[in-house]
Amino acid sequence: MRSEPRLWSAAEVSAGFDHPRLPELRKILDWSREFLTQGHPELGRHGPVCPFSAPSLRRDLFYLAVQEDVADIDSTAEVLSAFRTRFQELAATLPSASRELLTFIVILPDFDHDDSTELDALQRRLKEEHVSDGLMIGQFHPTCAEPGLWNQDFRPLRSPVPLLAIRTMLAFDLPFLWDEAGHLDSYLERFAPDIPARIRSRMIDRIVPAGR
């Protein structure tokens, strides 16, 4: 039986502790503070790259973990399922406003830093079970080719160390979900009555052919 996933708060990572992967944990925490919480000229909209990272860090709801020495994709997927369960357990203890800010960053330092093929495949494999539980899981990698929503030439998912991020699904996540019918169903079950106007507009543009 696998042990309980080990998580550290951002404050604990900043303070330091005895762990061989502390440098990677600190590197990702620094990147989160210096990149995710800031604006960027190529972002294509105003505001920070990730609107939720700063309040998550401020309210001590930003947790980091490191998973290493995983032999294959199957065993890595099993480990990540344990993190999903731990996320749900912790989220259940929080009020709804705090639940939306809860963030798990699982660093995967032994994944290839120059080729994201395996990490992309792992994220796709895990996404279905996360989305069905009302969660999002995203991959970040030094060479991640996924474009930004508001600028196709921007690469917001490039991080200095490979990782997967887990958080609660939000109404503005529709653009990440409408390519898979099952994902869209999970989204609509939760948000159909309250989809934001900007997202409704993008949905209509997506569904209704141009010129009609």
Backbone torsions as a table, in degrees:
resi	resn	phi	psi	omega
1	MET	NA	135.7	-179.6
2	ARG	-74.8	148.9	178.9
3	SER	-76.3	163.8	178.1
4	GLU	-59.1	132.5	178.8
5	PRO	-54.9	132.5	-179.7
6	ARG	-89.1	123.7	-179.2
7	LEU	-123.5	145.7	173.8
8	TRP	-125.2	140.7	174.3
9	SER	-73.0	162.9	177.1
10	ALA	-59.1	-37.8	179.2
11	ALA	-62.9	-40.1	178.8
12	GLU	-66.3	-40.6	178.6
13	VAL	-64.6	-41.2	178.2
14	SER	-62.3	-41.3	-178.0
15	ALA	-70.7	-33.2	178.5
16	GLY	95.1	154.9	178.3
17	PHE	-164.2	171.5	-176.4
18	ASP	-83.5	100.4	177.4
19	HIS	-156.2	133.9	-176.9
20	PRO	-63.5	-20.8	-179.0
21	ARG	-101.0	13.1	177.5
22	LEU	-55.6	-39.5	178.1
23	PRO	-57.0	-41.8	178.8
24	GLU	-68.6	-39.6	177.2
25	LEU	-59.6	-45.1	179.5
26	ARG	-68.2	-36.4	179.2
27	LYS	-61.7	-43.4	-179.9
28	ILE	-71.1	-36.6	176.6
29	LEU	-64.1	-44.0	177.5
30	ASP	-61.7	-43.3	178.2
31	TRP	-62.1	-40.2	178.8
32	SER	-60.7	-43.7	-178.8
33	ARG	-72.6	-35.5	-173.0
34	GLU	-92.3	-20.5	-178.3
35	PHE	-115.6	-56.1	-174.3
36	LEU	-64.1	-35.3	-175.7
37	THR	-87.6	0.3	-175.5
38	GLN	-111.4	162.2	171.7
39	GLY	-76.2	170.2	179.0
40	HIS	-149.7	136.6	-176.7
41	PRO	-63.6	-20.8	-179.1
42	GLU	-99.3	4.4	-174.7
43	LEU	-64.2	-37.4	-179.9
44	GLY	94.2	2.2	175.8
45	ARG	-155.3	169.7	176.7
46	HIS	-81.3	160.2	176.6
47	GLY	99.4	178.5	-178.1
48	PRO	-73.7	162.2	177.5
49	VAL	-56.9	-45.7	174.8
50	CYS	-121.3	111.5	-175.4
51	PRO	-65.3	-16.4	-172.8
52	PHE	-101.5	-13.1	-175.8
53	SER	-66.9	-44.5	-178.1
54	ALA	-62.0	-50.6	178.1
55	PRO	-65.6	-32.2	176.3
56	SER	-63.4	-44.7	177.5
57	LEU	-65.1	-43.0	-176.9
58	ARG	-63.4	-35.0	-176.7
59	ARG	-97.6	11.7	176.1
60	ASP	59.0	43.3	177.1
61	LEU	-115.3	16.8	-176.4
62	PHE	-108.1	111.0	-175.3
63	TYR	-115.7	145.5	179.3
64	LEU	-123.1	149.0	176.5
65	ALA	-142.6	162.2	175.4
66	VAL	-133.7	130.9	178.9
67	GLN	-121.3	120.2	-177.0
68	GLU	-129.9	172.1	175.7
69	ASP	54.0	42.5	175.3
70	VAL	-94.4	127.1	-169.2
71	ALA	-72.2	-36.8	-174.3
72	ASP	-155.3	175.3	-177.0
73	ILE	-62.5	-38.7	-178.5
74	ASP	-61.3	-46.5	-179.5
75	SER	-69.6	-33.6	177.0
76	THR	-65.7	-41.8	177.8
77	ALA	-61.4	-37.9	177.8
78	GLU	-63.3	-42.8	178.0
79	VAL	-62.2	-45.5	-178.5
80	LEU	-65.7	-30.9	175.5
81	SER	-63.8	-34.3	176.4
82	ALA	-66.6	-37.6	176.0
83	PHE	-66.4	-36.9	177.4
84	ARG	-61.6	-44.4	178.4
85	THR	-62.4	-43.0	179.5
86	ARG	-63.5	-38.2	177.6
87	PHE	-60.1	-47.9	-178.7
88	GLN	-62.5	-38.6	179.3
89	GLU	-64.5	-44.6	179.9
90	LEU	-69.3	-41.7	179.7
91	ALA	-59.9	-35.3	-178.2
92	ALA	-65.3	-19.1	179.8
93	THR	-90.0	-3.9	-172.8
94	LEU	-107.2	150.9	169.6
95	PRO	-66.3	159.6	-171.8
96	SER	-57.8	-40.0	-178.9
97	ALA	-63.4	-38.2	178.0
98	SER	-74.6	-33.9	-179.6
99	ARG	-59.4	-35.6	-179.3
100	GLU	-68.5	-18.3	-178.8
101	LEU	-100.1	-9.3	-179.0
102	LEU	-63.1	130.5	-176.5
103	THR	-136.7	131.7	171.4
104	PHE	-113.1	127.0	173.2
105	ILE	-111.1	113.1	179.9
106	VAL	-105.5	107.2	-177.5
107	ILE	-81.8	134.9	-177.7
108	LEU	-121.8	73.6	-170.7
109	PRO	-66.8	-18.7	-177.7
110	ASP	-89.6	-3.4	172.7
111	PHE	-72.7	152.5	179.7
112	ASP	-58.0	125.1	-179.9
113	HIS	-78.2	-18.5	-174.4
114	ASP	-106.5	-7.6	-178.9
115	ASP	-139.6	114.4	-175.1
116	SER	-91.3	9.2	-174.7
117	THR	-54.4	-49.8	-178.0
118	GLU	-65.6	-42.3	-178.7
119	LEU	-67.5	-41.1	176.9
120	ASP	-60.4	-41.6	179.6
121	ALA	-65.8	-39.4	178.4
122	LEU	-64.3	-43.3	179.3
123	GLN	-62.0	-43.4	178.5
124	ARG	-62.5	-39.4	-179.9
125	ARG	-64.8	-40.1	-176.3
126	LEU	-83.3	-19.4	-171.0
127	LYS	-61.8	-39.7	-176.0
128	GLU	-60.1	-48.0	-177.6
129	GLU	-68.8	-31.7	177.4
130	HIS	-70.8	-47.8	-178.5
131	VAL	-61.9	-40.3	179.8
132	SER	-64.8	-22.5	176.3
133	ASP	-95.0	8.6	179.4
134	GLY	78.0	27.4	-179.1
135	LEU	-121.6	160.2	173.3
136	MET	-117.3	144.0	173.7
137	ILE	-133.2	125.8	-176.9
138	GLY	-125.2	145.2	179.4
139	GLN	-98.1	140.2	175.6
140	PHE	-130.2	143.0	-170.5
141	HIS	-162.3	151.7	-179.6
142	PRO	-57.6	-27.1	-178.3
143	THR	-119.7	22.2	-176.4
144	CYS	-58.7	127.9	-174.9
145	ALA	-92.6	-2.5	-179.0
146	GLU	-60.9	128.0	-179.0
147	PRO	-82.5	165.2	174.6
148	GLY	-73.4	159.1	179.6
149	LEU	-68.7	-32.6	-170.9
150	TRP	-108.2	-4.6	176.0
151	ASN	-152.3	109.3	-176.5
152	GLN	-66.1	-13.5	179.4
153	ASP	-94.4	-4.0	-179.0
154	PHE	-94.3	142.9	-178.4
155	ARG	-120.6	81.6	-174.6
156	PRO	-75.6	-11.2	-175.6
157	LEU	-97.4	18.8	177.3
158	ARG	-91.7	117.2	-179.6
159	SER	-120.0	159.5	-177.8
160	PRO	-71.2	-19.1	178.2
161	VAL	-136.4	140.2	178.1
162	PRO	-58.8	141.1	179.9
163	LEU	-160.4	164.7	169.9
164	LEU	-122.6	139.0	-179.3
165	ALA	-115.8	133.7	180.0
166	ILE	-118.1	134.0	176.5
167	ARG	-153.8	172.6	177.8
168	THR	-72.8	141.6	175.3
169	MET	-66.7	138.4	-179.6
170	LEU	-123.8	164.1	-176.8
171	ALA	-59.1	-32.3	-176.6
172	PHE	-81.4	6.5	-179.9
173	ASP	-85.9	-1.0	-176.8
174	LEU	-49.7	-45.3	-178.4
175	PRO	-59.0	-20.8	178.2
176	PHE	-86.1	-4.0	-168.6
177	LEU	-124.4	-13.1	-168.7
178	TRP	-81.2	-2.5	177.5
179	ASP	-84.1	-10.1	179.1
180	GLU	-123.7	125.2	-175.6
181	ALA	-59.6	-42.9	179.7
182	GLY	-62.8	-39.4	178.2
183	HIS	-65.0	-42.4	-179.4
184	LEU	-64.6	-39.0	177.7
185	ASP	-61.4	-43.0	179.2
186	SER	-62.7	-38.9	178.9
187	TYR	-65.7	-48.8	-175.6
188	LEU	-65.5	-32.6	176.6
189	GLU	-57.8	-33.6	-175.7
190	ARG	-93.2	-34.2	-166.5
191	PHE	-123.4	-4.2	-173.2
192	ALA	-48.8	-43.0	-178.4
193	PRO	-69.8	-20.5	-170.8
194	ASP	-126.8	28.0	-179.8
195	ILE	-64.0	127.6	179.9
196	PRO	-59.3	149.0	-175.9
197	ALA	-56.0	-41.2	-178.8
198	ARG	-63.1	-37.9	179.4
199	ILE	-73.7	-38.1	176.7
200	ARG	-59.2	-41.4	180.0
201	SER	-61.7	-42.9	179.3
202	ARG	-67.1	-35.5	178.0
203	MET	-63.7	-45.0	179.8
204	ILE	-61.9	-44.5	177.9
205	ASP	-59.6	-33.5	-178.4
206	ARG	-74.7	-36.4	-173.1
207	ILE	-87.8	-43.4	-174.8
208	VAL	-85.5	121.8	179.6
209	PRO	-58.3	145.5	179.1
210	ALA	-60.9	139.8	176.8
211	GLY	92.6	-7.3	-179.7
212	ARG	-89.8	NA	NA
